[in-house]
Amino acid sequence: MRQRYTSDQPGPVPFAPTTPNPLQPPGVPNMPQTNPETNPHTNPGAPGAPKRIMGQAKGTLENIKELGTPTVPENIKSSIHCVTIVGQIEGHIVLPSQNKTTKYEHIIPQLVAIEQDDNVEGVLLILNTVGGDVEAGLAIAEVVATMTKPTVTLVLGGGHSIGVPIAVAGAYSFIAPTASMTIHPIRLNGLVIGVPQTYDYLDKMQDRVIRFVTEHSKVSEKTFRELMFKTGELARDIGTVVIGKEAVEYGLIDEVGGIGKALCKLRKLIEARKGKERCILQ
């Protein structure tokens, strides 16, 4: 015969608030037992429980601290991967901690992973950079230019110095109407040995930049060299600053536009690539 529990015996039946709890230590007031279904701390649907706003991301304070926004879209799946290059491109020399930098050893592995990921169909590269290490910038530009997946670049704010080759490395390039690009000769920072070999090295490095830009854009070598060695425009240097539409007129950038146009063009390139693959399979 099964034993029946009464209210004065411990067991699965909750004690009533007025019933002494035999498990309660002597001399300690009896703690009332609460129903988990009506406890606002254990049941979000109970009366008095704090309600979470629909669509509100968890960790709001962390999002504000890390991303500068109170809400972050959750579970967004996209076949387009966005890569940002901001601040100064850091190469073989570690820059001071107060500098906003983009490390090339972070960007290159990311691009390689994108190239191998079948879930990623296109890459949007957003630039707002002042330039930086020449060889690091060229390395990033070469990786972008040799990717088999569609790539679109967008210059926001600025794509200066070695940022120019990266801006033209994509299959199609955009520049915001107010964005600017500074074109100037190669410079060296720090101690330089004044021998003919040093100048030969600078010339060869400069030729590498010029050759890459002219091969991946519509600007001619003559025009690009004229922009690079122009005097009278920059106060303490030689070179040229082109803004928005001027970059398109010179042939450096394909089109003036923002994020909407860039994404639309990237989707068209993705669909065109899929069409070619279907034709090959047939």
Residue pairs with C-beta under 8 A, 6 or more apart in sequence:
5 11
5 12
5 13
7 13
7 15
7 16
7 19
8 19
8 20
8 22
9 22
10 22
10 23
14 33
14 35
15 21
15 33
16 33
17 30
17 32
17 33
20 30
21 30
21 31
21 33
24 30
24 31
36 42
36 43
37 43
37 46
38 46
38 47
39 46
40 46
40 47
40 48
40 49
40 50
41 49
43 49
44 50
44 51
44 52
55 71
56 71
57 63
57 71
57 72
57 73
57 74
60 70
60 71
63 69
63 70
63 71
63 72
64 70
79 119
79 120
79 121
79 122
79 270
80 120
80 121
80 122
80 123
80 124
80 263
80 266
80 267
80 270
81 114
81 117
81 120
81 122
81 123
81 124
82 123
82 124
82 125
82 126
83 107
83 110
83 111
83 114
83 123
83 124
83 125
83 126
84 102
84 125
84 126
84 127
84 128
85 102
85 107
85 125
85 126
85 127
85 128
85 129
85 140
85 163
85 166
86 100
86 102
86 127
86 128
86 129
87 99
87 100
87 101
87 102
87 128
87 129
87 130
88 95
88 99
88 100
88 101
88 102
88 129
88 130
88 131
88 132
89 101
89 102
89 104
89 129
89 131
89 132
89 133
89 136
89 137
89 140
89 162
89 163
90 99
90 101
90 102
90 103
90 104
90 132
90 133
90 136
91 104
91 132
91 133
91 134
91 135
91 136
91 137
92 133
92 135
92 136
93 133
95 101
101 132
102 129
102 132
104 133
104 136
104 137
104 139
104 140
107 140
108 139
108 140
108 143
111 123
111 140
111 143
111 144
111 147
112 143
114 120
114 123
114 147
114 149
115 147
115 148
115 149
120 149
121 149
121 150
121 270
121 273
122 149
122 150
122 151
122 152
122 266
122 267
122 269
122 270
123 144
123 147
123 149
123 150
123 151
123 152
123 170
123 266
124 151
124 152
124 154
124 262
124 263
124 266
125 144
125 151
125 152
125 153
125 154
125 166
125 169
125 170
126 153
126 154
126 156
127 153
127 154
127 155
127 156
127 158
127 159
127 163
127 166
127 167
128 155
128 156
128 157
128 158
128 159
129 158
129 159
129 160
129 163
129 166
130 158
130 160
130 161
130 163
131 137
131 160
131 161
131 162
131 163
131 182
132 161
132 162
133 162
134 162
134 186
134 205
134 209
135 205
136 162
137 161
137 162
137 163
137 165
137 166
138 162
138 165
138 208
138 209
138 212
140 166
140 169
141 165
141 166
141 168
141 169
141 212
141 216
142 169
142 212
144 151
144 153
144 166
144 169
144 170
145 169
145 170
145 212
145 216
149 273
150 171
150 266
150 269
150 270
150 272
150 273
151 169
151 170
151 171
152 170
152 171
152 172
152 173
152 174
152 262
152 263
152 265
152 266
152 269
153 166
153 167
153 168
153 169
153 170
153 172
153 173
153 174
154 173
154 174
154 175
154 176
154 257
154 258
154 259
154 262
155 163
155 167
155 173
155 174
155 175
155 176
155 179
155 181
155 247
155 253
156 176
156 179
156 258
157 176
157 179
157 180
158 179
158 180
158 181
158 182
159 166
159 167
159 175
159 179
159 180
159 181
160 180
160 181
160 182
161 182
161 184
162 209
163 181
164 181
164 183
164 209
164 213
164 252
165 209
165 212
165 213
165 216
167 173
167 175
167 181
167 252
167 253
168 212
168 213
168 216
168 217
168 252
168 253
169 212
169 216
171 269
172 254
172 255
172 265
172 266
172 269
173 217
173 252
173 253
173 254
173 255
174 253
174 254
174 255
174 256
174 257
174 258
174 261
174 262
174 265
175 181
175 244
175 247
175 248
175 253
175 255
175 256
175 257
176 244
176 256
176 257
176 258
177 244
177 245
177 256
178 243
178 244
179 243
179 244
180 241
180 242
180 243
180 244
181 241
181 242
181 243
181 247
181 252
181 253
182 234
182 239
182 240
182 241
183 224
183 227
183 228
183 239
183 240
183 241
183 242
184 228
184 234
184 237
184 238
184 239
184 240
185 206
185 228
185 229
185 238
185 239
186 202
186 205
186 206
186 209
188 198
188 202
192 198
210 221
210 224
210 225
210 228
211 221
213 219
213 224
213 252
214 220
214 221
214 224
217 251
217 252
217 253
218 251
218 252
218 254
219 250
219 251
219 252
220 251
223 250
223 251
224 252
227 239
227 240
227 242
227 250
228 238
228 239
228 240
229 238
229 239
230 238
230 239
230 240
231 238
233 239
233 240
233 241
234 240
234 241
242 250
242 252
244 256
245 256
247 253
248 254
248 255
248 256
255 261
255 265
